[in-house]
Amino acid sequence: MLHLLQLEWKKFKSNSVTNLLGLLFLIIFPTSIFLCKELFKEKARFPGDSTHADIFQFPGIWEWMGYVGSWTIFFFIGFIGIYIVTSEIRNKTLRQNIITGMTRNEYFLGKLYYILVITIIATVLYTICAMLIGIAHTETWTISNLWDNDLASLRYFLMTLGFLSFGLCLGFVIRNGGFAIFLYLSFVLFIEPLIRYLLFYKVYQTRLVNFLPMNLFEDLMPNPKYKLTENLPENTLPEIVQLLSNNEAILGAMFYICLFLGIAYWSFKRKDI
């Protein structure tokens, strides 16, 4: 495992694309949460919503930090899953690795270990930032309420790994970097939302539509305002998005991560290098 990680590190440690994406994430993610101070200075017109102060206090900081992080993961980290595959195909380094003795299993495991390390780093950053901001803004806090977060770190880990595994899958299946990135953006922002809209509003109203992969990853760290509807009377706000429970989202994310990685491995094994 360490040998494969060292090989991946040597390949991409000086790569301008991965370094830029990682740097943008490291800068934007911890700071973007503070933009909410401006967005939530006044009480929102949302039943049960709170002032901006609650965003930074325990336990709210875990949800708000995760929601902000889901966007930065999608825009910056997810692309890395695509790039680490398609760039090697374009530059013929994949072929060179296989010719010089690396097996396909070892090559694939190297990519898997690499995205796992990225996921762990992103999750550690999320956990540290949420704890520090929460401690700084919560007048009275204890160890118990500090960790009262409904497995937030696990949900963030799975959400990050979900986007990375989806990107890795597109990289292995499509192999063309430009088209893979276009499909990545299109599927998350347009194709799946359109499918959800057509299925839910035009064909059959069922909550199964919430189990589509990108919606499920989003429900790991959803907009916290939507969670305020859980205790409202039924049909009070019929237009509000219904969220999956944390357990449903966690189990569903594990399934889709395995599915995307399985498709990526199957595609890699059957295609020419």
Backbone bond lengths (Angstrom), bond angles and torsions (degrees), N, CA, C in turn:
res aa  C-N    CA-C-N  psi(-1)  N-CA   C-N-CA  omega(-1)  CA-C   N-CA-C  phi
1 M - - - 1.468 - - 1.531 111.10 -
2 L 1.335 116.44 -48.03 1.467 119.96 -179.20 1.524 111.20 -63.62
3 H 1.338 115.86 -37.43 1.474 119.52 178.60 1.526 111.05 -62.51
4 L 1.337 116.56 -43.84 1.467 120.60 179.91 1.523 110.88 -66.71
5 L 1.320 116.93 -38.75 1.469 119.80 177.49 1.526 111.37 -65.78
6 Q 1.323 116.68 -38.26 1.465 120.08 177.48 1.523 111.32 -62.71
7 L 1.331 116.48 -39.35 1.465 120.11 177.80 1.529 110.55 -63.48
8 E 1.338 116.60 -44.20 1.457 119.53 179.16 1.518 110.72 -64.26
9 W 1.317 117.06 -39.75 1.460 121.33 -179.83 1.531 110.41 -63.06
10 K 1.325 116.52 -42.14 1.466 120.06 179.27 1.531 111.00 -63.80
11 K 1.334 116.22 -35.24 1.463 120.14 -178.92 1.526 112.09 -67.80
12 F 1.326 117.49 -39.17 1.468 120.29 -167.49 1.528 115.10 -118.32
13 K 1.341 117.91 1.67 1.462 118.86 -177.23 1.525 112.52 -65.15
14 S 1.334 116.87 -27.99 1.471 120.58 179.60 1.523 112.29 -110.36
15 N 1.319 116.70 13.05 1.459 120.50 -178.48 1.522 110.27 -77.20
16 S 1.307 117.52 126.17 1.468 121.56 -174.86 1.525 112.14 -67.20
17 V 1.337 117.46 -33.97 1.464 120.23 -177.20 1.524 111.18 -69.51
18 T 1.336 116.66 -52.68 1.461 119.45 -179.32 1.527 111.40 -64.79
19 N 1.326 117.08 -37.59 1.460 120.42 178.21 1.523 111.33 -64.82
20 L 1.333 116.79 -41.11 1.464 120.34 179.76 1.523 111.16 -66.11
21 L 1.338 116.51 -45.65 1.463 119.94 179.49 1.522 111.08 -62.44
22 G 1.320 116.15 -42.77 1.462 119.58 178.39 1.515 112.35 -65.37
23 L 1.327 117.04 -40.60 1.468 120.80 179.85 1.521 111.46 -66.12
24 L 1.326 116.77 -42.61 1.458 120.26 177.87 1.530 111.15 -61.08
25 F 1.319 115.99 -41.01 1.465 119.14 177.52 1.521 111.26 -63.67
26 L 1.325 117.12 -45.90 1.454 121.28 -177.82 1.527 112.32 -63.13
27 I 1.339 116.91 -29.47 1.465 120.48 -179.56 1.520 111.40 -87.39
28 I 1.316 116.67 -47.55 1.467 120.64 -172.30 1.520 112.35 -75.29
29 F 1.330 117.76 -39.24 1.460 119.42 -175.36 1.529 113.27 -60.21
30 P 1.342 120.35 -51.68 1.465 118.55 -177.05 1.528 113.89 -69.59
31 T 1.332 116.47 -23.67 1.467 118.95 -174.70 1.528 113.75 -95.44
32 S 1.328 117.08 -25.70 1.463 119.45 -174.40 1.522 112.77 -66.19
33 I 1.323 118.33 -24.84 1.465 121.02 179.37 1.523 110.89 -61.41
34 F 1.326 117.21 -29.07 1.454 119.88 -177.45 1.530 112.37 -74.71
35 L 1.328 117.75 -14.49 1.457 120.19 172.74 1.524 110.71 -63.55
36 C 1.320 116.11 -23.55 1.466 119.85 179.11 1.526 111.81 -65.18
37 K 1.327 116.86 -20.92 1.464 118.52 176.36 1.522 110.50 -59.65
38 E 1.330 115.63 -37.50 1.455 119.44 179.48 1.522 111.31 -78.89
39 L 1.335 116.42 -36.50 1.461 120.09 -176.46 1.514 112.54 -73.00
40 F 1.326 117.93 -25.55 1.458 120.78 -174.07 1.526 112.00 -123.50
41 K 1.326 116.95 34.39 1.455 119.26 176.20 1.519 111.33 -64.80
42 E 1.311 115.46 -37.76 1.457 120.46 177.08 1.520 109.16 -104.99
43 K 1.320 115.57 159.23 1.458 119.51 177.62 1.519 109.42 -65.30
44 A 1.312 115.17 131.08 1.456 119.48 178.27 1.519 109.66 -71.33
45 R 1.322 116.13 157.80 1.460 120.51 179.04 1.527 110.19 -84.16
46 F 1.279 114.52 45.71 1.458 119.83 -177.88 1.521 107.41 -119.89
47 P 1.317 119.66 124.63 1.462 121.42 -175.58 1.522 112.42 -53.40
48 G 1.317 116.37 125.04 1.448 121.06 177.59 1.514 114.82 83.66
49 D 1.336 117.53 2.03 1.458 119.48 -178.42 1.522 109.48 -71.21
50 S 1.319 115.46 164.60 1.456 120.42 -175.65 1.512 109.94 -123.59
51 T 1.314 115.99 176.33 1.449 120.78 177.25 1.516 109.84 -78.84
52 H 1.335 114.37 173.21 1.452 118.42 -175.44 1.518 112.89 -64.65
53 A 1.345 117.63 -21.17 1.458 119.94 -178.18 1.526 111.65 -60.92
54 D 1.315 116.98 -37.85 1.462 120.30 -177.41 1.521 112.36 -66.59
55 I 1.319 117.09 -22.02 1.457 120.50 179.89 1.517 110.39 -61.14
56 F 1.315 117.66 -35.22 1.451 122.36 -173.15 1.521 113.21 -98.02
57 Q 1.323 117.99 -4.32 1.454 121.04 -178.61 1.522 110.49 -98.01
58 F 1.337 115.54 158.51 1.460 119.98 172.96 1.521 109.53 -72.17
59 P 1.317 119.37 140.91 1.471 127.36 -1.11 1.523 113.36 -92.51
60 G 1.370 117.57 1.16 1.461 120.21 -174.04 1.512 114.40 -60.37
61 I 1.341 117.80 -30.99 1.457 120.67 -176.96 1.529 111.68 -60.83
62 W 1.333 117.35 -33.52 1.462 119.87 -179.97 1.525 111.07 -62.08
63 E 1.334 116.80 -42.43 1.465 120.16 -177.78 1.522 111.44 -74.43
64 W 1.345 116.69 -44.63 1.461 119.67 -178.22 1.526 111.12 -67.19
65 M 1.328 116.62 -40.52 1.467 120.12 178.72 1.523 109.91 -65.08
66 G 1.323 117.02 -38.74 1.454 120.28 178.18 1.514 112.45 -67.00
67 Y 1.346 116.66 -38.72 1.466 120.34 179.58 1.528 110.73 -65.52
68 V 1.325 116.63 -45.10 1.462 120.19 176.83 1.528 109.78 -62.62
69 G 1.331 115.64 -41.38 1.454 119.72 -179.57 1.517 113.56 -64.27
70 S 1.343 116.98 -30.23 1.463 119.03 -179.79 1.516 111.40 -63.01
71 W 1.326 117.48 -34.67 1.463 120.72 178.37 1.523 111.44 -72.94
72 T 1.332 117.14 -41.06 1.467 119.05 179.23 1.526 111.03 -69.24
73 I 1.328 116.78 -35.26 1.467 119.67 175.41 1.522 109.89 -63.36
74 F 1.323 116.86 -45.21 1.464 121.09 -179.27 1.522 111.70 -61.35
75 F 1.333 117.50 -45.48 1.458 120.49 -173.07 1.529 113.46 -81.90
76 F 1.327 118.73 -27.91 1.466 119.45 -174.18 1.531 113.13 -114.03
77 I 1.317 117.75 -48.49 1.462 120.21 -173.22 1.527 111.76 -79.06
78 G 1.325 117.61 -39.35 1.462 120.54 -178.31 1.519 113.01 -56.69
79 F 1.328 116.68 -35.18 1.465 120.23 -179.93 1.521 112.04 -64.31
80 I 1.336 116.75 -28.44 1.457 119.52 -178.96 1.525 110.40 -62.76
81 G 1.343 116.84 -37.76 1.458 120.21 177.80 1.517 112.37 -58.23
82 I 1.327 116.06 -35.83 1.469 120.65 177.51 1.528 110.47 -74.89
83 Y 1.307 115.76 -46.13 1.463 120.83 -170.54 1.522 112.84 -66.20
84 I 1.336 118.38 -39.29 1.460 119.83 -175.18 1.531 111.86 -67.41
85 V 1.325 116.93 -15.80 1.466 120.45 175.86 1.525 110.97 -97.17
86 T 1.325 116.84 -53.58 1.463 120.16 -173.34 1.529 112.43 -67.23
87 S 1.337 117.66 -31.69 1.466 119.04 179.05 1.527 110.71 -67.26
88 E 1.328 117.04 -35.36 1.465 119.75 179.14 1.521 111.56 -73.26
89 I 1.320 116.26 -33.69 1.467 119.23 175.53 1.524 110.20 -66.63
90 R 1.327 116.33 -43.35 1.465 120.97 -179.74 1.527 111.45 -64.84
91 N 1.326 116.51 -40.57 1.464 120.86 -176.69 1.533 113.68 -88.52
92 K 1.337 116.84 2.78 1.475 123.00 177.54 1.527 113.03 67.66
93 T 1.330 118.98 12.66 1.462 120.05 178.78 1.523 111.37 -74.31
94 L 1.321 117.63 -25.60 1.464 120.11 174.91 1.528 109.11 -61.52
95 R 1.322 116.06 -50.02 1.470 120.80 179.33 1.524 110.63 -59.82
96 Q 1.331 115.74 -41.40 1.457 119.81 -178.69 1.531 111.10 -63.81
97 N 1.327 116.71 -40.80 1.467 120.24 178.68 1.519 111.89 -61.05
98 I 1.329 116.44 -43.38 1.464 120.43 -178.58 1.530 110.65 -69.59
99 I 1.332 117.04 -40.95 1.469 120.85 -179.10 1.526 111.40 -64.57
100 T 1.333 116.76 -36.24 1.468 120.80 -176.92 1.520 113.18 -83.76
101 G 1.325 117.79 7.12 1.458 118.84 170.36 1.508 117.26 120.53
102 M 1.314 119.13 -10.74 1.461 120.32 178.87 1.527 109.65 -75.11
103 T 1.314 116.93 134.40 1.463 120.33 177.39 1.525 109.87 -79.76
104 R 1.310 115.94 163.33 1.463 119.23 177.72 1.523 111.21 -64.52
105 N 1.325 116.05 -36.68 1.465 118.92 178.33 1.522 110.96 -62.07
106 E 1.329 116.99 -42.80 1.462 120.74 179.94 1.530 110.58 -65.26
107 Y 1.329 115.87 -41.31 1.463 119.06 179.53 1.526 110.68 -61.71
108 F 1.327 116.06 -46.54 1.463 119.95 -179.17 1.522 110.92 -64.96
109 L 1.327 117.10 -42.09 1.462 120.40 178.73 1.524 111.30 -62.21
110 G 1.335 116.86 -35.70 1.461 119.99 176.92 1.518 111.50 -59.66
111 K 1.342 117.02 -43.54 1.463 120.97 177.69 1.526 110.90 -66.11
112 L 1.335 116.36 -40.15 1.463 120.52 -180.00 1.527 110.67 -64.22
113 Y 1.327 117.32 -45.87 1.462 120.45 178.27 1.528 110.75 -61.63
114 Y 1.316 116.22 -37.63 1.464 120.83 -177.68 1.527 111.22 -64.09
115 I 1.332 116.73 -45.94 1.470 118.26 180.00 1.525 111.02 -71.49
116 L 1.332 117.73 -27.14 1.467 120.01 175.46 1.523 110.67 -66.96
117 V 1.323 116.88 -40.74 1.466 120.27 177.85 1.525 110.46 -64.52
118 I 1.326 116.86 -43.50 1.469 120.34 177.28 1.523 110.20 -60.07
119 T 1.329 116.78 -42.06 1.460 121.29 179.46 1.520 111.04 -62.63
120 I 1.316 116.90 -43.05 1.467 120.57 179.82 1.524 110.63 -64.11
121 I 1.332 116.91 -44.21 1.470 120.33 179.18 1.521 110.68 -61.11
122 A 1.339 117.30 -45.33 1.467 120.88 179.67 1.528 110.96 -62.99
123 T 1.328 117.24 -38.57 1.464 120.85 -179.31 1.523 111.21 -69.66
124 V 1.321 116.92 -40.55 1.467 120.59 177.19 1.523 110.08 -63.07
125 L 1.333 117.60 -43.16 1.462 121.20 177.71 1.523 110.67 -60.69
126 Y 1.333 116.71 -45.03 1.467 121.07 177.82 1.520 111.20 -58.93
127 T 1.319 117.06 -46.85 1.461 121.22 -177.24 1.521 111.47 -64.16
128 I 1.330 116.93 -44.55 1.468 121.00 -179.40 1.525 110.81 -65.02
129 C 1.345 116.79 -45.46 1.469 120.31 -178.97 1.527 111.10 -63.26
130 A 1.322 116.86 -44.52 1.463 120.28 -179.84 1.525 110.88 -62.74
131 M 1.329 117.22 -41.48 1.458 120.54 -179.97 1.524 111.83 -65.86
132 L 1.330 116.56 -45.98 1.463 120.25 -177.60 1.530 111.70 -65.82
133 I 1.333 116.82 -45.04 1.461 120.04 179.42 1.522 110.42 -65.83
134 G 1.338 116.61 -41.74 1.455 120.20 178.60 1.512 112.73 -62.62
135 I 1.332 117.46 -44.33 1.462 121.77 179.00 1.527 110.85 -62.75
136 A 1.342 116.40 -40.01 1.462 120.50 -178.41 1.521 112.92 -69.15
137 H 1.343 118.17 -25.50 1.463 121.03 -173.75 1.536 113.60 -111.56
138 T 1.317 117.65 -3.16 1.463 120.47 178.92 1.522 108.73 -103.21
139 E 1.322 116.69 117.48 1.466 120.54 -175.81 1.521 111.80 -62.35
140 T 1.314 116.37 -47.32 1.460 120.66 179.79 1.516 109.11 -124.98
141 W 1.306 115.27 114.54 1.455 118.81 -179.56 1.518 109.36 -135.53
142 T 1.311 114.65 154.48 1.456 121.92 177.90 1.531 108.77 -131.00
143 I 1.310 115.59 168.97 1.461 120.12 178.26 1.521 110.66 -60.26
144 S 1.330 116.12 -36.01 1.464 119.73 -177.78 1.521 111.91 -67.30
145 N 1.357 118.17 -46.60 1.466 117.66 -179.80 1.524 112.32 -78.42
146 L 1.343 117.20 -18.01 1.462 119.52 175.01 1.523 110.08 -64.77
147 W 1.345 117.04 -39.30 1.462 121.12 -178.35 1.518 112.76 -98.27
148 D 1.333 117.16 12.00 1.465 120.90 176.75 1.523 108.71 -83.21
149 N 1.342 115.92 77.47 1.462 119.19 -170.54 1.523 113.94 -134.30
150 D 1.328 118.16 14.72 1.473 121.40 177.56 1.528 112.38 52.92
151 L 1.331 115.93 49.75 1.471 121.61 176.80 1.529 111.64 57.84
152 A 1.324 116.68 41.68 1.459 120.90 -175.42 1.531 111.92 -61.05
153 S 1.331 118.04 -42.57 1.464 120.28 -178.44 1.525 111.09 -64.31
154 L 1.339 117.34 -39.37 1.462 120.51 177.14 1.519 110.44 -64.88
155 R 1.320 117.35 -42.45 1.463 120.35 179.88 1.525 110.66 -64.70
156 Y 1.332 116.78 -39.54 1.462 119.96 178.66 1.529 110.20 -66.73
157 F 1.326 116.75 -39.91 1.460 121.47 177.82 1.527 110.37 -58.61
158 L 1.326 116.64 -48.62 1.462 120.82 -178.51 1.523 111.70 -66.99
159 M 1.340 116.56 -37.60 1.463 119.65 178.09 1.532 110.75 -63.20
160 T 1.318 116.99 -44.39 1.464 121.36 178.50 1.519 111.34 -63.93
161 L 1.324 116.40 -47.39 1.458 120.60 179.67 1.527 110.74 -64.94
162 G 1.326 116.75 -31.49 1.456 120.35 178.29 1.521 112.13 -63.23
163 F 1.331 117.16 -48.83 1.463 120.17 179.06 1.530 111.25 -65.69
164 L 1.334 116.54 -38.89 1.462 119.54 179.23 1.529 111.70 -67.00
165 S 1.325 117.19 -41.48 1.470 119.97 179.37 1.522 111.12 -67.31
166 F 1.345 116.99 -34.81 1.456 120.20 175.67 1.525 110.23 -64.80
167 G 1.335 116.57 -43.68 1.459 120.25 176.91 1.514 112.04 -63.57
168 L 1.333 117.47 -42.21 1.456 121.39 178.19 1.523 110.93 -62.05
169 C 1.326 116.18 -40.42 1.458 121.18 178.31 1.526 110.99 -61.70
170 L 1.322 117.12 -46.70 1.463 120.32 178.59 1.521 111.07 -62.31
171 G 1.327 116.39 -37.82 1.456 119.75 179.51 1.515 112.42 -62.25
172 F 1.321 117.33 -45.28 1.459 121.28 -178.97 1.528 112.03 -72.51
173 V 1.322 117.10 -36.30 1.465 120.31 -176.15 1.523 111.33 -78.21
174 I 1.329 117.44 -45.87 1.470 121.47 -173.69 1.526 112.05 -89.13
175 R 1.340 116.19 -42.11 1.468 122.62 175.30 1.518 114.59 74.21
176 N 1.286 118.05 -17.66 1.468 121.07 176.97 1.530 108.51 -97.95
177 G 1.337 116.30 118.71 1.447 120.45 -172.93 1.513 114.07 -60.05
178 G 1.337 116.37 -46.80 1.459 120.11 -177.92 1.513 112.47 -62.60
179 F 1.329 116.44 -45.97 1.457 119.92 -178.83 1.527 111.17 -69.58
180 A 1.332 116.77 -36.80 1.464 120.38 178.84 1.528 110.92 -63.65
181 I 1.320 117.44 -42.77 1.459 120.92 178.20 1.527 110.71 -65.40
182 F 1.342 115.93 -41.82 1.467 119.82 177.87 1.530 110.73 -60.17
183 L 1.330 117.09 -44.26 1.454 120.61 -179.99 1.523 111.24 -68.03
184 Y 1.326 116.72 -37.22 1.474 121.93 177.17 1.526 110.32 -57.91
185 L 1.320 115.87 -51.93 1.465 120.42 179.82 1.523 111.43 -65.85
186 S 1.325 116.11 -44.65 1.463 120.33 -177.00 1.523 111.66 -63.80
187 F 1.333 116.91 -42.38 1.464 119.85 -177.20 1.515 110.94 -65.90
188 V 1.337 116.90 -44.68 1.471 120.48 -176.77 1.524 111.18 -70.99
189 L 1.340 116.86 -43.45 1.468 120.39 -172.10 1.524 114.25 -89.13
190 F 1.349 117.68 -27.65 1.459 119.07 -172.31 1.533 114.38 -128.20
191 I 1.329 117.04 -51.07 1.465 119.65 -171.12 1.523 111.65 -65.65
192 E 1.336 117.82 -54.80 1.462 118.64 -179.17 1.528 112.49 -65.64
193 P 1.361 120.04 -42.82 1.472 117.91 175.18 1.518 112.90 -58.31
194 L 1.349 117.57 -36.39 1.465 120.20 177.82 1.530 110.39 -66.95
195 I 1.331 116.77 -41.03 1.465 120.07 176.88 1.521 110.38 -61.22
196 R 1.335 116.43 -44.49 1.467 119.45 179.38 1.520 111.08 -61.62
197 Y 1.315 116.53 -41.83 1.465 120.19 -178.89 1.520 110.77 -64.81
198 L 1.328 116.44 -47.02 1.461 119.58 -177.34 1.525 111.78 -66.24
199 L 1.350 116.44 -40.68 1.457 119.34 -179.79 1.523 111.72 -68.76
200 F 1.332 116.10 -44.09 1.463 119.57 -172.67 1.525 112.39 -77.16
201 Y 1.322 115.52 -44.00 1.465 118.45 -173.26 1.522 113.43 -93.16
202 K 1.321 117.15 -26.44 1.455 119.19 -171.67 1.537 114.31 -109.34
203 V 1.324 117.64 -22.39 1.463 119.17 -174.66 1.517 111.28 -114.97
204 Y 1.309 116.45 -68.22 1.456 119.16 -173.61 1.520 108.75 -149.13
205 Q 1.313 117.19 122.20 1.456 121.79 -178.25 1.527 109.44 -80.98
206 T 1.301 115.40 101.95 1.460 121.56 179.49 1.520 109.22 -141.88
207 R 1.325 116.49 144.38 1.459 119.97 179.59 1.522 112.29 -74.28
208 L 1.339 117.20 -6.25 1.455 119.37 176.42 1.521 111.75 -61.05
209 V 1.330 116.17 -23.45 1.459 119.68 179.14 1.528 110.52 -63.63
210 N 1.343 117.12 -23.90 1.460 120.29 178.79 1.525 112.50 -71.42
211 F 1.331 117.14 -12.25 1.455 120.49 -178.56 1.523 112.69 -91.50
212 L 1.328 118.09 7.80 1.461 119.63 170.85 1.529 108.70 -63.38
213 P 1.328 118.35 148.17 1.469 120.43 -164.25 1.516 116.20 -59.28
214 M 1.325 118.92 -48.49 1.452 119.47 -175.45 1.530 111.47 -70.63
215 N 1.331 116.78 -37.04 1.455 119.82 175.61 1.523 110.39 -63.28
216 L 1.325 116.09 -38.25 1.454 120.22 179.64 1.532 110.84 -66.07
217 F 1.337 117.29 -42.91 1.467 119.64 176.50 1.527 110.50 -61.62
218 E 1.328 116.95 -39.62 1.461 120.55 179.01 1.525 111.09 -65.06
219 D 1.328 116.97 -35.84 1.463 120.24 -178.83 1.525 112.97 -72.00
220 L 1.331 116.85 -10.68 1.462 119.01 171.03 1.521 110.41 -66.61
221 M 1.322 116.29 -37.58 1.455 122.21 178.50 1.534 109.14 -135.91
222 P 1.330 117.50 69.26 1.467 120.53 -174.67 1.527 111.72 -79.40
223 N 1.330 114.96 172.65 1.460 120.21 171.89 1.526 108.11 -59.30
224 P 1.338 118.71 119.17 1.469 120.71 -174.89 1.520 113.67 -59.47
225 K 1.331 117.90 -22.14 1.466 119.09 179.90 1.525 111.32 -61.90
226 Y 1.331 116.64 -32.67 1.456 119.26 -178.95 1.523 112.02 -67.53
227 K 1.331 116.76 -27.18 1.459 119.51 179.52 1.526 111.67 -70.81
228 L 1.340 116.21 -17.85 1.459 119.39 178.99 1.515 112.15 -69.55
229 T 1.318 117.34 -13.85 1.467 120.46 -178.86 1.522 112.84 -84.58
230 E 1.340 116.73 -7.05 1.456 118.90 -173.98 1.527 112.76 -63.41
231 N 1.348 115.98 -31.03 1.464 119.23 -177.40 1.529 113.12 -102.14
232 L 1.338 116.16 8.23 1.455 119.06 178.86 1.523 110.29 -82.93
233 P 1.340 117.60 155.22 1.469 120.20 177.72 1.518 110.64 -59.17
234 E 1.320 116.40 148.97 1.461 121.91 -179.02 1.520 110.69 -60.66
235 N 1.325 115.22 137.98 1.472 122.91 178.46 1.523 113.37 69.85
236 T 1.344 117.01 10.55 1.461 118.46 175.87 1.522 110.50 -64.01
237 L 1.327 115.14 -42.05 1.459 120.64 179.73 1.523 108.84 -130.76
238 P 1.316 117.46 82.44 1.468 119.88 -174.70 1.515 114.03 -65.25
239 E 1.339 117.90 -19.02 1.462 119.74 -177.12 1.528 112.51 -86.84
240 I 1.339 117.65 -8.71 1.447 119.75 -176.30 1.530 110.67 -73.97
241 V 1.328 114.96 139.36 1.452 120.59 179.64 1.527 109.95 -65.19
242 Q 1.320 117.02 133.04 1.457 121.59 176.50 1.526 108.70 -89.31
243 L 1.313 116.07 125.97 1.455 120.82 -176.10 1.523 111.42 -92.78
244 L 1.330 114.91 154.53 1.454 120.39 169.15 1.523 108.78 -74.55
245 S 1.308 116.62 153.26 1.456 119.66 174.18 1.524 108.83 -70.37
246 N 1.329 116.60 162.01 1.463 119.77 179.77 1.525 111.58 -59.10
247 N 1.325 117.08 -41.82 1.468 120.17 -179.74 1.525 111.25 -64.54
248 E 1.334 116.66 -41.77 1.463 119.71 177.74 1.524 111.24 -62.40
249 A 1.332 115.65 -44.12 1.464 119.85 -178.56 1.529 110.95 -66.40
250 I 1.325 117.71 -39.68 1.466 121.16 -179.56 1.520 111.00 -64.80
251 L 1.318 116.60 -48.98 1.471 120.19 -179.20 1.530 111.04 -66.24
252 G 1.334 116.47 -41.04 1.453 119.98 178.12 1.515 112.40 -63.90
253 A 1.341 116.74 -39.28 1.463 120.53 179.08 1.520 110.92 -64.02
254 M 1.331 116.77 -41.69 1.465 119.97 177.53 1.524 110.91 -59.81
255 F 1.322 116.25 -41.09 1.463 120.20 179.21 1.521 111.16 -63.09
256 Y 1.337 117.68 -48.61 1.458 120.30 -176.99 1.520 112.17 -68.47
257 I 1.323 117.77 -34.74 1.466 120.12 176.73 1.523 110.04 -61.64
258 C 1.324 116.17 -46.54 1.476 120.14 177.20 1.527 110.97 -62.80
259 L 1.330 116.56 -38.72 1.464 120.50 179.86 1.525 111.01 -64.84
260 F 1.341 117.85 -48.25 1.460 121.13 -179.11 1.527 110.86 -63.07
261 L 1.330 116.80 -43.59 1.463 119.69 179.26 1.526 110.85 -66.67
262 G 1.327 116.98 -36.19 1.464 120.41 177.43 1.526 112.07 -65.07
263 I 1.336 116.15 -42.50 1.468 120.24 178.07 1.529 109.91 -64.63
264 A 1.333 116.82 -42.03 1.462 121.07 179.42 1.525 110.44 -61.21
265 Y 1.323 116.87 -45.05 1.471 120.95 -179.44 1.522 111.07 -65.77
266 W 1.321 116.21 -43.77 1.473 120.26 179.25 1.520 111.04 -61.90
267 S 1.327 116.99 -43.30 1.457 120.89 179.73 1.523 110.97 -65.07
268 F 1.327 116.85 -41.62 1.459 121.07 -178.88 1.530 111.40 -65.99
269 K 1.321 117.23 -37.83 1.467 121.02 -177.13 1.525 111.86 -70.69
270 R 1.330 116.91 -31.32 1.463 118.68 -173.17 1.534 113.41 -94.72
271 K 1.313 118.31 -15.83 1.459 120.18 -177.34 1.521 111.15 -93.53
272 D 1.328 114.57 154.54 1.453 120.59 176.38 1.526 109.39 -68.73
273 I 1.326 115.84 151.42 1.457 119.58 177.10 1.516 110.90 -87.36
